Amino acid sequence: PLTDAPPVPAEVLATFINSTAADRAFRCLSGSVAVSAYELEALPLPAPEDLHTLTWLVRTKATWSEIEAECTRIYGGLATS
């Protein structure tokens, strides 16, 4: 983080990026198994204010299925298409 209090905690961002929804979005951008900085920068990420529920789920140690469901909701169902 560039500040002492980033709007999204690193653990929440890591959880989101490791979700099935983010994986599917990334695969739409990349035709390779390699991950480049360019492709990561192109990955559409939700606004910090859209991550409040996910932040709460991560902090309360919710089940992975609950976390996956929230990530899918954030991406508008992309993970199920």
Helices and strands as residue ranges (DSSP letters): H 10-17, H 20-29, H 37-42, G 48-51, H 52-59, H 64-74, G 78-80
